[in-house]
Amino acid sequence: MKFLIISDFFLEDLPFGGGAEYNDQILFELLKNAGYDVQRVKSHNVGLDSLSKIDNDTKIIISNFINLSEESKSYIQRRFSYIIYEHDHKYLRRRIPSLFFNLKAPESEIVNYSFYKNANSVFAQSDFHKKIIDLNLNTDNVISLSGNLWSERDLQEIESNLTNDKKRLCSILHSPLVNKGTNKAIEFCENKNIEYELIADKNYYNFLKKISANEKLIFLPTIPETFSRISVEAKMMGCKVITNGYVGAKYESWFGSEPKKIIEEMYNAKDRIVKQTMRVFE
């Protein structure tokens, strides 16, 4: 089986990385290690000429696709079997479900409807994420993966940071992105006289270590998070997580489990997600 992964960016393109790009990188590696022929291409490089040269039996996994042309989307729908690995509400014009009452957008805000509807499957990150897609698209091809992907080394590093020896401080993600709610978390702490530390680091493992050193993580996103890797990473490292109703992982049955149980769940997610991908294309 041949695979082509299409995305706007890959992990190496972003200085700080991103949850979607980390997840996609692990999926790429898992499929490669399983012996499949896997190629990657950036969405802005996908045109009718390049698509016409791809074998008809190639299975396409589409991640972020803001830079994918309408012509290319139509061609993919007509010719290929494909999955949309959905990360950030690209079925909405402004990609912000929280702008609308009960997270349901008016019909005028729905975009890419046929692209989602004609996919073999749409992979949602969590049950919360799936519910939002179902509410807005009402298709029958959305599957909740109830998890994200981390490498073996990532999970080992996370487990090595699992300790009870923590400072009585709250970690706050230091992000320039308004939707990550840094200012809201700071305001929350200051209103309640809670000591906090702003956390950022270009090195992923250093970042994890900084988060794990503190007793709690406060994460108050301003728009629905399809999953929230940082919340799950904090839980896996034994931190308490204070968040709001916009964190997808929060609603998963395993989120309140002991750290080692959540780590085990994410180990299992790797095998489960690859098998789910195979089933969709059978």
N, C-alpha and C positions, 0 to 999 in steps of 0.2 A: 504494500500500500504506500502510495506517495502522498506527502503532505506539503502544502504551501501555507505558511503563516503570513498574513498581511496585517501590518500595523502602521500607524503614523510614525511611531518611534520605537526603537529598541533600547534595551538597558544601557548599552554603551554610548547612546546619543545624549543621555541626560546626566548632568554633573552630579546630581543628588539621587538619581534614580527615582522610581515611582512605583507604587504598589502594583499597578497593571503591568508595568514593564518587568518588574521582578518576577511576577507570576508567569508571564509569557516566556521569560527566559528559562524558567524551570520546566515548563511544559515542552519547550523546544528540546531541552536536554533529555528529558524523560523519553520522548518519542525517538530521539536519535539513539539513546542507549538501548532501547527496545529493538533496534535493528531496522527502523523505518527510514526511508529516504525523506528527509525533511529540509525544505528550503525556506528562506525568509525574504521578504521584500517589503520596502516601505511603500505605503499607500500612494504617495505622490508619484511613484515610479510605475504604478500599475495602469497601463493603458490598453486599448483594444489590440494594438499590435503585439504587446507582450503576452496578453491573455490568450490570443489566438495560437500562440506557440506552445501553450501548456497542454499536456496530455489530458484528454477528456476524463480519464479515470482518477486524476489528481484530486485529492480531498482538500478543500480550502478551509482554514481556520482564520476567521476575521476578528481581530481584536479592535483596537481603536481605529476608526476609519473616517475621521473628519476630512482628510485630504484625498479620499477616494472619490473619483468623479462619478456623476450620475450615469454616464455611459458605461463605465466599468461595473457599477453596481447592477445595471440592467443586464449586461453580458454575463456576469457571474450567475445571476438568477436563472438565465435561460440555459446555461451550459453545464454548470458544475453542481456537485453536492457540496454544501458548505454549512459550517457552524458559525454563529456569531457568539463569540466569547465576550459577553456584555460587561462593561466596566463602569460606564458613567452616563447612563440615560440619554443615549444618542437617538432615541425615538421621540425626544422632545426638542423643539426648536431651540430653547434656551438651556436645556439639560438640567433644569432645576425643578424637580417635582414639588418642592416645598413652597413654590410660588402659588400653588393652587389648593383650594379647599380639599381636605382629605387626600391630598397628593394626586388627585385626578385632574388632568389637564383638559381644557376644552378641545374639541376636534380640530380647531384651527391651529393648535400648538403641536399636533402630532406630525412627525416627519419620518421618512424612511419606513413607512408602514409595510409596503410590499416586500422590502428587503428583509425585514424581520419575519413576516408571515411566510415567505417562501423558503426560509432557511430550514435545513433538516432539523435543526434544533437551535434554540437560543439558551446559552448557559448563563444562568444567574449565579451570583456569588453566595447568596443566602436566601432563606425563605422570605425575609423582609423585602429583598430586592425583587424576587419573583412576584410577590404580591403587587408591587408597584407597577411592574411591567404588565402583569395580567390586567390590572385595573385600567391601564391606559391603552393597551393594544387588544386585549381579549382574543388572543390567539391560543392555540392548543399545543404549542411546541416549546414551551419554556420549561427548563429543568433547573431546579436549585441544586447546586453542587455542595452547599453547606460546608464550604471550606475554601482555603487558598493553598497555594503551593510554596513550599520552602525546600531548599536543598538539604541533603543529609548533613552537610557541614553547618548550615544555618541552624538547624534544629539541635545539633550537638552543642553549638555555641550558646544557643538560648538556654538549653538545659544546664549548661555549666554556670550560667548566671542565676540559677534558681537557688536563692539563699534567704534565710530569715534575718540576716544581719543587714538591716536597711536603715537609712537615715529617715527621721521623721519629717520628710519633705515631700511635696507634691511635684511631680514632673509635669511640665507643660511643653508640648511640641512647639518649638520656635519656628513658625512657618510664615512666609510672606503671603501665602494664599489665604484670602479672607474666609473661604469655605472651611478651612481647618480650625477656625474658631480660637486662635491664639489669644486675641484681645478679650473674648468672652471668658476664657478660662482665667486670665489674669484678673479681670474684674470680679469673677466669682471668688477667687482667693482673697483679694484685697477686701472685699465686702465682709468676708467671714474671718479675717485676720489669720489666714492660713499661709504658712511659709511655703514658697514655691521656688522652683529652679527651671529656667528656660533651657530646653534641651535641643541641641542641634549638633551634628557632626557629619562631615563628608564621608567618613569611614563607617560603614554600616555596623561593624562589630563594636566599634567604640561607642556608637550611638546606643546600641542595645545595652552595653555595660552601664552607661550613664542612666538610662531608664531604670535598669534593675537595681541600682544603688538606692533608689528612693522608695518610700513606702507605698505611694499612690501615683497613679496617672490621672490627670484631669484632662478630658478630651471632649470638647463641646462643639462639634461641627455645626455649621449653619445650614447645610443642605444634607439630604440623606446620603450616608455612606453605604455603598453597596455591600461592604464587608467591614473594613477598618482593620488593616493588618496591625497597626500600632497598638490597638486595644487588645488584640489577641496575643501579640508578642508580650505585652505587659503582664497579661494574665498567666502566660506560660512561665514567666520569670517570677511569679509569686507576688506581683503587685496588685493592690486593689485598684479597680478602675471606676472612676466617677465620670459618668457620661450622660447623654440625653437620649431621647427617643429616635435619634437619627442614625444610630449605629447598627448596621445590619447584623453583625455577629452577636450582638447582645441578645437576640431573640432565638439563637440556636440552643438546643437542649443541652449541649456540652459546655456552654459558656460559663455556667456557674460551677463547673467541676473543679476538682483539685488540679493544680498546674500540670502534674505528670499525665493526668488523664487527657488534658487538652493537647499536650505534646504528642501523645499516642494518637489522638484523633487526627492531627495534622500529618503524622507519618502515614497513617492509613489513607488520608485524602489523596496522596500521590498515586497510589495504586488504583483507588476508586475513580479518580478523574480520568486517568488514561483509559481504564476499562469502559467508562461511560462514553468517551470519545469514540472508541472502537465500535461500541454498540450502535451509536447513532449512524455510523457509516456502513454497517453491515447490510 
